Amino acid sequence: MLSGPKLRVREMRLARAGWLLVVPGLVMPLAAAAQEDRLAPPEGWLARTDHGGDGMDAVREMPPGWHITTGSAGIFYHPETTASGDFRVESTVLLFDPEGRNEGFGVFFGGTDLEGDGQAYTYLLLRQDGSVIVKRRDGGETSTLLPWTKHDAVVTWPARGEGAAMAKNVLYVEAAGGDLIFGVNDQEVFRMVRDGQHVDGVVGLRVNHGLNLHISALEVTPVEVNDG
């Protein structure tokens, strides 16, 4: 079952004064987020940093999608965007120059009590060196389901392409039958048993500290499971 605002974002051009970097389907200021003061936080969204702040000053609506520049690590989400049963979460993330920082970013799902002391969710992150990790949060504690692991599927910052200002990756998670499947750029990177994990609940974004990202899409779709 899926619920909440429709997250599919049409590709649009955002007209701005000054120097612009043009990417297919996206227009972005050359100085990343240099004009964020003109943009508003996405309506209805919430944010929570790992240190307890609300973090909404880090996220701005910038069609197509959202621009995030973090100070502290945290999560960003619309509380009515949820998924349960068999589903796929997919997000397209463009990383601007990390300036040597090797911090993780990605998606979370199965979110519950996100504003309370008992916050819980599962998350998939990647980082600019080509590694992926899968973790879960239970209140103030986190546990590792897959430690940081290098995978050829990840587009690293050095491998982003000559002259490219961003490294693009598409992350996905599928809850299908008894499995949880995690992938990057259409390649599976990890699979585990669903039972006992945080799966049904709020879906959103998880971004660690000191990162500059544009998320051009965040989608939640149902998955058909063939029991035969």
TASUL-V96469 format. One record per residue. OMEGA is omega as a letter, one per 30 degrees, with the letter a starting at -180 (999 if undefined). Layout:
# TASUL-V96469
OMEGA ; OMEGA
This chain:
# TASUL-V96469
l ; l ; l ; a ; l ; a ; l ; a ; l ; l ; a ; l ; a ; a ; l ; l ; l ; a ; a ; l ; a ; l ; l ; l ; a ; l ; a ; l ; l ; l ; a ; l ; a ; a ; a ; l ; l ; a ; a ; l ; l ; a ; l ; a ; l ; l ; l ; l ; l ; a ; l ; l ; a ; l ; a ; l ; a ; a ; l ; l ; a ; a ; f ; l ; a ; l ; a ; l ; a ; l ; l ; l ; l ; l ; a ; a ; l ; a ; l ; l ; a ; l ; l ; a ; l ; a ; l ; l ; a ; a ; l ; a ; l ; a ; l ; a ; a ; l ; l ; l ; a ; a ; a ; l ; a ; a ; l ; l ; a ; a ; l ; l ; a ; l ; a ; a ; a ; a ; a ; l ; l ; a ; l ; l ; l ; l ; a ; l ; l ; a ; l ; l ; l ; a ; l ; l ; l ; a ; a ; a ; l ; l ; a ; l ; l ; l ; l ; a ; l ; l ; a ; a ; a ; l ; a ; l ; l ; a ; a ; a ; a ; l ; a ; a ; a ; l ; a ; l ; l ; l ; l ; l ; l ; l ; a ; a ; a ; a ; l ; a ; a ; a ; l ; l ; l ; l ; l ; l ; a ; l ; a ; l ; a ; a ; l ; a ; l ; a ; a ; l ; a ; l ; l ; a ; l ; a ; l ; a ; l ; a ; l ; a ; l ; l ; a ; l ; l ; a ; l ; a ; l ; l ; l ; a ; l ; a ; l ; 999
